[in-house]
């Protein structure tokens, strides 16, 4: 596994976002390195991209000045269809990226019965 801070100083050639059954974001750097942000789904859990604030194309063509991860397990996601129902276990994971062109914040939400991972993976694809 890698850390998103590895992107600091790199110039991205492309950022591809896939929001389907298995959400993932691929970061392709100039020079050929490729990183992937995703979650390997298991039985009794759900981890997905909840929201992206900013234009991911602002990360392309300029050096990444900041790449940070933060998480929170204090406030569950409230589903208006099921008020009063809280996930047994949940984790919000936030990624903040900055270039001179703009900022992008990516918010992931993971929930489970408490026995499965709710984390987001970030790795270099070799």
C-alpha positions in Angstrom: 0.0 0.0 0.0 1.0 3.6 -0.6 0.1 6.9 0.9 -1.6 9.7 -1.0 1.2 12.0 0.0 3.3 10.2 -2.6 1.5 12.3 -5.2 2.9 15.6 -3.8 5.3 17.1 -6.4 4.1 14.8 -9.2 2.3 16.1 -12.3 -0.7 14.1 -13.2 -1.4 13.3 -16.9 -4.9 11.9 -16.2 -7.4 11.3 -13.4 -10.2 8.7 -14.1 -13.1 8.3 -11.8 -15.3 5.2 -12.0 -18.5 5.3 -9.9 -20.2 1.9 -10.4 -20.4 -1.2 -8.3 -16.7 -0.9 -7.3 -15.8 2.8 -7.1 -12.3 3.7 -7.9 -10.1 6.6 -9.0 -7.0 6.1 -11.1 -4.2 8.8 -11.0 -1.8 8.5 -13.9 1.4 10.5 -13.5 3.6 12.0 -16.2 6.5 9.6 -16.5 4.2 6.5 -16.2 3.5 5.8 -12.6 -0.1 4.9 -11.9 -1.9 5.0 -8.5 -5.3 3.6 -7.7 -7.8 4.6 -4.9 -10.4 1.9 -4.3 -11.9 -0.5 -1.8 -11.8 -4.3 -2.2 -15.4 -5.1 -1.3 -16.1 -8.1 0.9 -19.3 -9.7 2.2 -21.0 -7.4 4.7 -19.8 -4.0 3.9 -20.1 -1.1 1.6 -17.4 1.5 0.7 -18.1 4.0 -2.0 -17.4 7.6 -3.2 -20.0 9.7 -1.5 -19.0 13.0 -3.1 -16.3 14.9 -5.1 -16.1 18.6 -4.6 -14.1 20.4 -7.3 -13.1 19.4 -10.8 -10.7 16.5 -10.9 -9.3 17.9 -14.1 -7.8 20.7 -12.0 -5.3 18.0 -10.8 -4.0 17.4 -14.3 -1.0 19.2 -15.7 0.2 21.0 -12.6 2.3 19.8 -9.7 0.3 18.4 -6.8 1.0 20.8 -3.9 -0.9 18.9 -1.2 -2.4 15.4 -0.9 -3.9 14.5 2.5 -6.1 11.9 4.1 -8.3 12.3 7.1 -11.0 10.0 8.6 -13.9 10.3 11.0 -16.2 7.8 12.7 -18.3 10.2 14.8 -21.4 11.0 12.7 -23.1 8.3 10.6 -24.7 9.0 7.2 -28.4 9.5 7.6 -30.6 8.0 5.0 -33.8 10.0 4.6 -35.6 6.7 3.6 -34.8 5.1 7.0 -34.7 7.8 9.7 -33.4 6.5 13.0 -31.4 3.7 11.4 -27.7 4.1 11.9 -25.0 1.8 10.4 -23.5 -0.5 13.0 -20.0 0.7 12.1 -19.0 3.4 9.6 -16.0 5.5 8.5 -15.8 8.7 6.5 -12.5 9.1 4.6 -11.6 12.4 3.2 -8.9 13.1 0.6 -7.8 16.7 -0.1 -5.7 17.5 -3.2 -4.4 21.0 -4.2 -2.7 22.4 -7.2 -2.3 26.0 -8.4 -5.2 25.3 -10.7 -7.7 24.4 -7.9 -8.6 22.0 -5.1 -10.4 18.7 -5.1 -12.0 17.0 -2.0 -13.0 13.4 -2.3 -15.3 12.0 0.4 -15.7 8.2 0.8 -18.2 6.5 3.1 -17.8 3.0 4.4 -20.2 1.0 6.5 -20.3 -2.6 7.8 -21.5 -4.8 10.6 -18.2 -3.9 12.5 -16.2 -7.0 11.4 -15.2 -5.8 8.0 -12.9 -3.1 6.7 -14.4 0.3 5.9 -11.1 1.8 4.7 -10.1 3.1 1.3 -6.9 1.6 -0.3 -4.4 3.6 -2.2 -1.7 1.8 -4.1 0.8 2.1 -6.9 -0.1 -0.2 -9.8 3.1 -1.9 -10.9 
